[in-house]
Amino acid sequence: MHKITLNVPEGIRYLSDWHDLWNTLLPEGQHYILNKRICGCGATEAYLRSGRKVILASPRKHLLYNKYSQHLSDNLHLYRYQGDKKRYFESRLISPTDTLAFNENLTGYIRSGGNKILTTYDSLRKIMEVLISSGEDISEWVVVIDEFQAIFYDCQYKATTEYELCQVLRKFSTVIYLSATPIWTPIWT
């Protein structure tokens, strides 16, 4: 593994304020971990404010709802189920009609120039399929995997989902695994 340490310049309070970081210092066309443990805030904001095509994937929908609510006046697309929730929770299935509506909403958003999508890890494959069917070049899209340490924690009870996420991520050229939570292994004595 190749490790790069970047020193935050004086006066930078949030990572989103450090314009050189986003414009010249971070790699393109690679998969890498951005450990924001020291600064701790502003990375997702920087990607959402950027001119890049961004998919922000989170392990928990509540994190996405919170981020979306902070940007109500911005042109973000929150990929979420909006159908009959009672029927969904009774059957645990989304009907083909609901799936089409999901995808049509996203397709319309993309065709109108939208370039910021918020989704859960579970739905990233669906997002990719819609992008491809809309004629999008997925190599132009940056995938930000927020709270990526959850992949390791969650694989204990949803291993297939986490495996499928990793398979989909391989198809994107730029993936940023983002976390402020240190991943450590306890040392037993």
Biotite code that builds the C-alpha atoms (Angstrom):
import biotite.structure as struc

atoms = struc.array([
    struc.Atom([0.000, 0.000, 0.000], chain_id="A", res_id=1, res_name="MET", atom_name="CA", element="C"),
    struc.Atom([1.238, 3.462, -0.880], chain_id="A", res_id=2, res_name="HIS", atom_name="CA", element="C"),
    struc.Atom([0.614, 6.037, 1.852], chain_id="A", res_id=3, res_name="LYS", atom_name="CA", element="C"),
    struc.Atom([0.607, 9.788, 1.271], chain_id="A", res_id=4, res_name="ILE", atom_name="CA", element="C"),
    struc.Atom([0.475, 12.211, 4.178], chain_id="A", res_id=5, res_name="THR", atom_name="CA", element="C"),
    struc.Atom([-0.869, 15.666, 3.434], chain_id="A", res_id=6, res_name="LEU", atom_name="CA", element="C"),
    struc.Atom([-0.365, 18.510, 5.873], chain_id="A", res_id=7, res_name="ASN", atom_name="CA", element="C"),
    struc.Atom([-3.372, 20.768, 6.201], chain_id="A", res_id=8, res_name="VAL", atom_name="CA", element="C"),
    struc.Atom([-2.382, 24.398, 5.621], chain_id="A", res_id=9, res_name="PRO", atom_name="CA", element="C"),
    struc.Atom([-2.887, 26.989, 8.343], chain_id="A", res_id=10, res_name="GLU", atom_name="CA", element="C"),
    struc.Atom([-6.380, 28.460, 8.398], chain_id="A", res_id=11, res_name="GLY", atom_name="CA", element="C"),
    struc.Atom([-8.205, 25.443, 6.934], chain_id="A", res_id=12, res_name="ILE", atom_name="CA", element="C"),
    struc.Atom([-11.104, 24.606, 9.196], chain_id="A", res_id=13, res_name="ARG", atom_name="CA", element="C"),
    struc.Atom([-12.990, 22.175, 6.937], chain_id="A", res_id=14, res_name="TYR", atom_name="CA", element="C"),
    struc.Atom([-11.624, 19.928, 4.210], chain_id="A", res_id=15, res_name="LEU", atom_name="CA", element="C"),
    struc.Atom([-14.101, 21.569, 1.829], chain_id="A", res_id=16, res_name="SER", atom_name="CA", element="C"),
    struc.Atom([-12.175, 24.854, 2.335], chain_id="A", res_id=17, res_name="ASP", atom_name="CA", element="C"),
    struc.Atom([-8.920, 23.351, 1.048], chain_id="A", res_id=18, res_name="TRP", atom_name="CA", element="C"),
    struc.Atom([-9.336, 23.935, -2.685], chain_id="A", res_id=19, res_name="HIS", atom_name="CA", element="C"),
    struc.Atom([-5.891, 22.632, -3.697], chain_id="A", res_id=20, res_name="ASP", atom_name="CA", element="C"),
    struc.Atom([-6.730, 19.305, -2.077], chain_id="A", res_id=21, res_name="LEU", atom_name="CA", element="C"),
    struc.Atom([-9.707, 18.761, -4.373], chain_id="A", res_id=22, res_name="TRP", atom_name="CA", element="C"),
    struc.Atom([-8.227, 20.375, -7.479], chain_id="A", res_id=23, res_name="ASN", atom_name="CA", element="C"),
    struc.Atom([-4.662, 19.043, -7.575], chain_id="A", res_id=24, res_name="THR", atom_name="CA", element="C"),
    struc.Atom([-3.574, 16.928, -4.612], chain_id="A", res_id=25, res_name="LEU", atom_name="CA", element="C"),
    struc.Atom([-5.995, 13.984, -4.656], chain_id="A", res_id=26, res_name="LEU", atom_name="CA", element="C"),
    struc.Atom([-5.570, 11.278, -7.304], chain_id="A", res_id=27, res_name="PRO", atom_name="CA", element="C"),
    struc.Atom([-7.989, 10.689, -10.176], chain_id="A", res_id=28, res_name="GLU", atom_name="CA", element="C"),
    struc.Atom([-8.734, 7.368, -11.810], chain_id="A", res_id=29, res_name="GLY", atom_name="CA", element="C"),
    struc.Atom([-7.859, 5.332, -8.714], chain_id="A", res_id=30, res_name="GLN", atom_name="CA", element="C"),
    struc.Atom([-9.411, 3.684, -5.704], chain_id="A", res_id=31, res_name="HIS", atom_name="CA", element="C"),
    struc.Atom([-8.031, 5.016, -2.443], chain_id="A", res_id=32, res_name="TYR", atom_name="CA", element="C"),
    struc.Atom([-8.780, 5.628, 1.221], chain_id="A", res_id=33, res_name="ILE", atom_name="CA", element="C"),
    struc.Atom([-9.114, 9.215, 2.385], chain_id="A", res_id=34, res_name="LEU", atom_name="CA", element="C"),
    struc.Atom([-8.641, 9.076, 6.139], chain_id="A", res_id=35, res_name="ASN", atom_name="CA", element="C"),
    struc.Atom([-10.065, 12.326, 7.425], chain_id="A", res_id=36, res_name="LYS", atom_name="CA", element="C"),
    struc.Atom([-9.462, 11.462, 11.068], chain_id="A", res_id=37, res_name="ARG", atom_name="CA", element="C"),
    struc.Atom([-7.427, 14.573, 11.829], chain_id="A", res_id=38, res_name="ILE", atom_name="CA", element="C"),
    struc.Atom([-9.605, 17.217, 10.212], chain_id="A", res_id=39, res_name="CYS", atom_name="CA", element="C"),
    struc.Atom([-12.770, 15.173, 10.482], chain_id="A", res_id=40, res_name="GLY", atom_name="CA", element="C"),
    struc.Atom([-15.228, 17.245, 8.491], chain_id="A", res_id=41, res_name="CYS", atom_name="CA", element="C"),
    struc.Atom([-15.921, 18.710, 5.102], chain_id="A", res_id=42, res_name="GLY", atom_name="CA", element="C"),
    struc.Atom([-14.979, 15.894, 2.724], chain_id="A", res_id=43, res_name="ALA", atom_name="CA", element="C"),
    struc.Atom([-18.484, 14.891, 1.652], chain_id="A", res_id=44, res_name="THR", atom_name="CA", element="C"),
    struc.Atom([-19.379, 18.579, 1.437], chain_id="A", res_id=45, res_name="GLU", atom_name="CA", element="C"),
    struc.Atom([-16.434, 19.224, -0.863], chain_id="A", res_id=46, res_name="ALA", atom_name="CA", element="C"),
    struc.Atom([-17.517, 16.469, -3.227], chain_id="A", res_id=47, res_name="TYR", atom_name="CA", element="C"),
    struc.Atom([-21.147, 17.609, -3.184], chain_id="A", res_id=48, res_name="LEU", atom_name="CA", element="C"),
    struc.Atom([-20.100, 21.214, -3.928], chain_id="A", res_id=49, res_name="ARG", atom_name="CA", element="C"),
    struc.Atom([-17.654, 20.222, -6.661], chain_id="A", res_id=50, res_name="SER", atom_name="CA", element="C"),
    struc.Atom([-18.336, 20.361, -10.365], chain_id="A", res_id=51, res_name="GLY", atom_name="CA", element="C"),
    struc.Atom([-17.668, 16.622, -10.598], chain_id="A", res_id=52, res_name="ARG", atom_name="CA", element="C"),
    struc.Atom([-20.245, 13.928, -11.176], chain_id="A", res_id=53, res_name="LYS", atom_name="CA", element="C"),
    struc.Atom([-20.528, 12.341, -7.736], chain_id="A", res_id=54, res_name="VAL", atom_name="CA", element="C"),
    struc.Atom([-22.309, 9.366, -6.231], chain_id="A", res_id=55, res_name="ILE", atom_name="CA", element="C"),
    struc.Atom([-22.251, 9.553, -2.441], chain_id="A", res_id=56, res_name="LEU", atom_name="CA", element="C"),
    struc.Atom([-22.888, 6.061, -1.074], chain_id="A", res_id=57, res_name="ALA", atom_name="CA", element="C"),
    struc.Atom([-23.582, 5.551, 2.601], chain_id="A", res_id=58, res_name="SER", atom_name="CA", element="C"),
    struc.Atom([-24.171, 2.432, 4.662], chain_id="A", res_id=59, res_name="PRO", atom_name="CA", element="C"),
    struc.Atom([-27.197, 3.962, 6.410], chain_id="A", res_id=60, res_name="ARG", atom_name="CA", element="C"),
    struc.Atom([-30.100, 5.832, 4.838], chain_id="A", res_id=61, res_name="LYS", atom_name="CA", element="C"),
    struc.Atom([-30.365, 8.174, 7.824], chain_id="A", res_id=62, res_name="HIS", atom_name="CA", element="C"),
    struc.Atom([-26.920, 9.581, 7.040], chain_id="A", res_id=63, res_name="LEU", atom_name="CA", element="C"),
    struc.Atom([-28.160, 10.313, 3.522], chain_id="A", res_id=64, res_name="LEU", atom_name="CA", element="C"),
    struc.Atom([-31.399, 11.899, 4.737], chain_id="A", res_id=65, res_name="TYR", atom_name="CA", element="C"),
    struc.Atom([-29.380, 14.177, 6.994], chain_id="A", res_id=66, res_name="ASN", atom_name="CA", element="C"),
    struc.Atom([-27.024, 15.206, 4.178], chain_id="A", res_id=67, res_name="LYS", atom_name="CA", element="C"),
    struc.Atom([-29.946, 15.707, 1.778], chain_id="A", res_id=68, res_name="TYR", atom_name="CA", element="C"),
    struc.Atom([-31.788, 17.899, 4.305], chain_id="A", res_id=69, res_name="SER", atom_name="CA", element="C"),
    struc.Atom([-28.713, 20.142, 4.516], chain_id="A", res_id=70, res_name="GLN", atom_name="CA", element="C"),
    struc.Atom([-28.914, 20.707, 0.733], chain_id="A", res_id=71, res_name="HIS", atom_name="CA", element="C"),
    struc.Atom([-32.634, 21.119, 0.068], chain_id="A", res_id=72, res_name="LEU", atom_name="CA", element="C"),
    struc.Atom([-32.018, 24.081, -2.246], chain_id="A", res_id=73, res_name="SER", atom_name="CA", element="C"),
    struc.Atom([-29.291, 22.242, -4.175], chain_id="A", res_id=74, res_name="ASP", atom_name="CA", element="C"),
    struc.Atom([-29.855, 19.901, -7.086], chain_id="A", res_id=75, res_name="ASN", atom_name="CA", element="C"),
    struc.Atom([-29.184, 16.549, -5.400], chain_id="A", res_id=76, res_name="LEU", atom_name="CA", element="C"),
    struc.Atom([-30.958, 13.299, -6.167], chain_id="A", res_id=77, res_name="HIS", atom_name="CA", element="C"),
    struc.Atom([-31.755, 11.104, -3.185], chain_id="A", res_id=78, res_name="LEU", atom_name="CA", element="C"),
    struc.Atom([-32.365, 7.595, -4.566], chain_id="A", res_id=79, res_name="TYR", atom_name="CA", element="C"),
    struc.Atom([-34.958, 6.222, -2.179], chain_id="A", res_id=80, res_name="ARG", atom_name="CA", element="C"),
    struc.Atom([-38.138, 4.224, -2.145], chain_id="A", res_id=81, res_name="TYR", atom_name="CA", element="C"),
    struc.Atom([-41.180, 6.469, -2.443], chain_id="A", res_id=82, res_name="GLN", atom_name="CA", element="C"),
    struc.Atom([-43.870, 3.866, -3.110], chain_id="A", res_id=83, res_name="GLY", atom_name="CA", element="C"),
    struc.Atom([-46.351, 2.172, -0.787], chain_id="A", res_id=84, res_name="ASP", atom_name="CA", element="C"),
    struc.Atom([-44.194, 1.612, 2.292], chain_id="A", res_id=85, res_name="LYS", atom_name="CA", element="C"),
    struc.Atom([-46.804, -0.494, 4.091], chain_id="A", res_id=86, res_name="LYS", atom_name="CA", element="C"),
    struc.Atom([-46.970, -2.920, 1.148], chain_id="A", res_id=87, res_name="ARG", atom_name="CA", element="C"),
    struc.Atom([-43.176, -2.945, 0.891], chain_id="A", res_id=88, res_name="TYR", atom_name="CA", element="C"),
    struc.Atom([-42.636, -3.763, 4.563], chain_id="A", res_id=89, res_name="PHE", atom_name="CA", element="C"),
    struc.Atom([-45.306, -6.468, 4.488], chain_id="A", res_id=90, res_name="GLU", atom_name="CA", element="C"),
    struc.Atom([-43.832, -8.229, 1.458], chain_id="A", res_id=91, res_name="SER", atom_name="CA", element="C"),
    struc.Atom([-40.192, -6.994, 1.498], chain_id="A", res_id=92, res_name="ARG", atom_name="CA", element="C"),
    struc.Atom([-40.423, -6.707, -2.278], chain_id="A", res_id=93, res_name="LEU", atom_name="CA", element="C"),
    struc.Atom([-40.444, -3.697, -4.539], chain_id="A", res_id=94, res_name="ILE", atom_name="CA", element="C"),
    struc.Atom([-42.793, -4.161, -7.444], chain_id="A", res_id=95, res_name="SER", atom_name="CA", element="C"),
    struc.Atom([-41.518, -3.855, -11.013], chain_id="A", res_id=96, res_name="PRO", atom_name="CA", element="C"),
    struc.Atom([-43.693, -0.715, -11.360], chain_id="A", res_id=97, res_name="THR", atom_name="CA", element="C"),
    struc.Atom([-42.006, 0.898, -8.341], chain_id="A", res_id=98, res_name="ASP", atom_name="CA", element="C"),
    struc.Atom([-38.574, -0.046, -9.672], chain_id="A", res_id=99, res_name="THR", atom_name="CA", element="C"),
    struc.Atom([-39.392, 1.555, -13.023], chain_id="A", res_id=100, res_name="LEU", atom_name="CA", element="C"),
    struc.Atom([-40.525, 4.744, -11.251], chain_id="A", res_id=101, res_name="ALA", atom_name="CA", element="C"),
    struc.Atom([-37.271, 4.777, -9.235], chain_id="A", res_id=102, res_name="PHE", atom_name="CA", element="C"),
    struc.Atom([-35.202, 4.443, -12.364], chain_id="A", res_id=103, res_name="ASN", atom_name="CA", element="C"),
    struc.Atom([-37.275, 6.880, -14.438], chain_id="A", res_id=104, res_name="GLU", atom_name="CA", element="C"),
    struc.Atom([-36.863, 9.556, -11.764], chain_id="A", res_id=105, res_name="ASN", atom_name="CA", element="C"),
    struc.Atom([-33.102, 9.028, -11.751], chain_id="A", res_id=106, res_name="LEU", atom_name="CA", element="C"),
    struc.Atom([-32.918, 8.948, -15.561], chain_id="A", res_id=107, res_name="THR", atom_name="CA", element="C"),
    struc.Atom([-34.826, 12.236, -15.747], chain_id="A", res_id=108, res_name="GLY", atom_name="CA", element="C"),
    struc.Atom([-32.495, 13.774, -13.187], chain_id="A", res_id=109, res_name="TYR", atom_name="CA", element="C"),
    struc.Atom([-29.393, 12.705, -15.135], chain_id="A", res_id=110, res_name="ILE", atom_name="CA", element="C"),
    struc.Atom([-30.787, 13.845, -18.498], chain_id="A", res_id=111, res_name="ARG", atom_name="CA", element="C"),
    struc.Atom([-31.572, 17.263, -17.026], chain_id="A", res_id=112, res_name="SER", atom_name="CA", element="C"),
    struc.Atom([-27.893, 17.673, -16.097], chain_id="A", res_id=113, res_name="GLY", atom_name="CA", element="C"),
    struc.Atom([-28.041, 16.413, -12.522], chain_id="A", res_id=114, res_name="GLY", atom_name="CA", element="C"),
    struc.Atom([-24.705, 15.137, -11.285], chain_id="A", res_id=115, res_name="ASN", atom_name="CA", element="C"),
    struc.Atom([-25.000, 14.475, -7.541], chain_id="A", res_id=116, res_name="LYS", atom_name="CA", element="C"),
    struc.Atom([-26.632, 11.238, -6.424], chain_id="A", res_id=117, res_name="ILE", atom_name="CA", element="C"),
    struc.Atom([-27.043, 10.070, -2.837], chain_id="A", res_id=118, res_name="LEU", atom_name="CA", element="C"),
    struc.Atom([-27.652, 6.359, -2.291], chain_id="A", res_id=119, res_name="THR", atom_name="CA", element="C"),
    struc.Atom([-27.102, 3.476, 0.064], chain_id="A", res_id=120, res_name="THR", atom_name="CA", element="C"),
    struc.Atom([-24.477, 0.822, -0.563], chain_id="A", res_id=121, res_name="TYR", atom_name="CA", element="C"),
    struc.Atom([-27.299, -1.597, -1.431], chain_id="A", res_id=122, res_name="ASP", atom_name="CA", element="C"),
    struc.Atom([-28.572, 0.544, -4.326], chain_id="A", res_id=123, res_name="SER", atom_name="CA", element="C"),
    struc.Atom([-25.272, 1.411, -6.003], chain_id="A", res_id=124, res_name="LEU", atom_name="CA", element="C"),
    struc.Atom([-25.697, -1.396, -8.543], chain_id="A", res_id=125, res_name="ARG", atom_name="CA", element="C"),
    struc.Atom([-29.084, 0.025, -9.561], chain_id="A", res_id=126, res_name="LYS", atom_name="CA", element="C"),
    struc.Atom([-27.560, 3.496, -9.915], chain_id="A", res_id=127, res_name="ILE", atom_name="CA", element="C"),
    struc.Atom([-24.805, 2.095, -12.134], chain_id="A", res_id=128, res_name="MET", atom_name="CA", element="C"),
    struc.Atom([-27.348, 0.293, -14.323], chain_id="A", res_id=129, res_name="GLU", atom_name="CA", element="C"),
    struc.Atom([-29.377, 3.493, -14.786], chain_id="A", res_id=130, res_name="VAL", atom_name="CA", element="C"),
    struc.Atom([-26.240, 5.490, -15.606], chain_id="A", res_id=131, res_name="LEU", atom_name="CA", element="C"),
    struc.Atom([-25.203, 2.966, -18.258], chain_id="A", res_id=132, res_name="ILE", atom_name="CA", element="C"),
    struc.Atom([-28.713, 2.722, -19.738], chain_id="A", res_id=133, res_name="SER", atom_name="CA", element="C"),
    struc.Atom([-28.807, 6.546, -19.880], chain_id="A", res_id=134, res_name="SER", atom_name="CA", element="C"),
    struc.Atom([-25.649, 6.557, -21.982], chain_id="A", res_id=135, res_name="GLY", atom_name="CA", element="C"),
    struc.Atom([-23.444, 7.884, -19.187], chain_id="A", res_id=136, res_name="GLU", atom_name="CA", element="C"),
    struc.Atom([-19.745, 7.070, -19.126], chain_id="A", res_id=137, res_name="ASP", atom_name="CA", element="C"),
    struc.Atom([-19.353, 5.723, -15.590], chain_id="A", res_id=138, res_name="ILE", atom_name="CA", element="C"),
    struc.Atom([-15.634, 6.513, -15.670], chain_id="A", res_id=139, res_name="SER", atom_name="CA", element="C"),
    struc.Atom([-16.664, 10.182, -15.370], chain_id="A", res_id=140, res_name="GLU", atom_name="CA", element="C"),
    struc.Atom([-18.418, 9.528, -12.076], chain_id="A", res_id=141, res_name="TRP", atom_name="CA", element="C"),
    struc.Atom([-16.606, 9.690, -8.725], chain_id="A", res_id=142, res_name="VAL", atom_name="CA", element="C"),
    struc.Atom([-17.969, 7.291, -6.120], chain_id="A", res_id=143, res_name="VAL", atom_name="CA", element="C"),
    struc.Atom([-17.506, 8.416, -2.523], chain_id="A", res_id=144, res_name="VAL", atom_name="CA", element="C"),
    struc.Atom([-18.002, 5.528, -0.099], chain_id="A", res_id=145, res_name="ILE", atom_name="CA", element="C"),
    struc.Atom([-18.830, 7.319, 3.127], chain_id="A", res_id=146, res_name="ASP", atom_name="CA", element="C"),
    struc.Atom([-18.136, 5.531, 6.419], chain_id="A", res_id=147, res_name="GLU", atom_name="CA", element="C"),
    struc.Atom([-16.401, 2.755, 4.500], chain_id="A", res_id=148, res_name="PHE", atom_name="CA", element="C"),
    struc.Atom([-15.441, 0.920, 7.695], chain_id="A", res_id=149, res_name="GLN", atom_name="CA", element="C"),
    struc.Atom([-19.087, -0.218, 7.792], chain_id="A", res_id=150, res_name="ALA", atom_name="CA", element="C"),
    struc.Atom([-18.289, -2.601, 4.934], chain_id="A", res_id=151, res_name="ILE", atom_name="CA", element="C"),
    struc.Atom([-16.173, -4.619, 7.371], chain_id="A", res_id=152, res_name="PHE", atom_name="CA", element="C"),
    struc.Atom([-18.588, -4.365, 10.280], chain_id="A", res_id=153, res_name="TYR", atom_name="CA", element="C"),
    struc.Atom([-21.687, -5.171, 8.226], chain_id="A", res_id=154, res_name="ASP", atom_name="CA", element="C"),
    struc.Atom([-20.234, -8.129, 6.357], chain_id="A", res_id=155, res_name="CYS", atom_name="CA", element="C"),
    struc.Atom([-20.877, -10.245, 9.453], chain_id="A", res_id=156, res_name="GLN", atom_name="CA", element="C"),
    struc.Atom([-24.623, -10.103, 8.835], chain_id="A", res_id=157, res_name="TYR", atom_name="CA", element="C"),
    struc.Atom([-24.977, -9.081, 5.189], chain_id="A", res_id=158, res_name="LYS", atom_name="CA", element="C"),
    struc.Atom([-21.961, -10.558, 3.476], chain_id="A", res_id=159, res_name="ALA", atom_name="CA", element="C"),
    struc.Atom([-23.624, -10.954, 0.064], chain_id="A", res_id=160, res_name="THR", atom_name="CA", element="C"),
    struc.Atom([-24.606, -7.273, -0.047], chain_id="A", res_id=161, res_name="THR", atom_name="CA", element="C"),
    struc.Atom([-21.109, -6.130, 0.870], chain_id="A", res_id=162, res_name="GLU", atom_name="CA", element="C"),
    struc.Atom([-19.547, -8.509, -1.647], chain_id="A", res_id=163, res_name="TYR", atom_name="CA", element="C"),
    struc.Atom([-21.847, -7.235, -4.411], chain_id="A", res_id=164, res_name="GLU", atom_name="CA", element="C"),
    struc.Atom([-20.973, -3.639, -3.470], chain_id="A", res_id=165, res_name="LEU", atom_name="CA", element="C"),
    struc.Atom([-17.282, -4.408, -3.913], chain_id="A", res_id=166, res_name="CYS", atom_name="CA", element="C"),
    struc.Atom([-17.970, -6.016, -7.301], chain_id="A", res_id=167, res_name="GLN", atom_name="CA", element="C"),
    struc.Atom([-19.841, -2.903, -8.495], chain_id="A", res_id=168, res_name="VAL", atom_name="CA", element="C"),
    struc.Atom([-17.106, -0.571, -7.216], chain_id="A", res_id=169, res_name="LEU", atom_name="CA", element="C"),
    struc.Atom([-14.573, -2.352, -9.429], chain_id="A", res_id=170, res_name="ARG", atom_name="CA", element="C"),
    struc.Atom([-16.423, -0.998, -12.477], chain_id="A", res_id=171, res_name="LYS", atom_name="CA", element="C"),
    struc.Atom([-15.832, 2.658, -11.499], chain_id="A", res_id=172, res_name="PHE", atom_name="CA", element="C"),
    struc.Atom([-12.429, 4.202, -12.118], chain_id="A", res_id=173, res_name="SER", atom_name="CA", element="C"),
    struc.Atom([-12.418, 6.699, -9.215], chain_id="A", res_id=174, res_name="THR", atom_name="CA", element="C"),
    struc.Atom([-13.606, 5.486, -5.816], chain_id="A", res_id=175, res_name="VAL", atom_name="CA", element="C"),
    struc.Atom([-12.821, 7.276, -2.570], chain_id="A", res_id=176, res_name="ILE", atom_name="CA", element="C"),
    struc.Atom([-13.246, 5.243, 0.596], chain_id="A", res_id=177, res_name="TYR", atom_name="CA", element="C"),
    struc.Atom([-13.925, 7.897, 3.191], chain_id="A", res_id=178, res_name="LEU", atom_name="CA", element="C"),
    struc.Atom([-13.826, 7.621, 6.962], chain_id="A", res_id=179, res_name="SER", atom_name="CA", element="C"),
    struc.Atom([-12.981, 9.536, 10.084], chain_id="A", res_id=180, res_name="ALA", atom_name="CA", element="C"),
    struc.Atom([-13.252, 6.382, 12.178], chain_id="A", res_id=181, res_name="THR", atom_name="CA", element="C"),
    struc.Atom([-9.913, 4.703, 12.718], chain_id="A", res_id=182, res_name="PRO", atom_name="CA", element="C"),
    struc.Atom([-9.890, 1.024, 11.917], chain_id="A", res_id=183, res_name="ILE", atom_name="CA", element="C"),
    struc.Atom([-7.793, -0.838, 14.427], chain_id="A", res_id=184, res_name="TRP", atom_name="CA", element="C"),
    struc.Atom([-7.104, -4.327, 15.547], chain_id="A", res_id=185, res_name="THR", atom_name="CA", element="C"),
    struc.Atom([-6.999, -4.902, 19.289], chain_id="A", res_id=186, res_name="PRO", atom_name="CA", element="C"),
    struc.Atom([-3.775, -6.268, 20.636], chain_id="A", res_id=187, res_name="ILE", atom_name="CA", element="C"),
    struc.Atom([-4.332, -9.035, 23.148], chain_id="A", res_id=188, res_name="TRP", atom_name="CA", element="C"),
    struc.Atom([-1.730, -9.645, 25.811], chain_id="A", res_id=189, res_name="THR", atom_name="CA", element="C"),
])
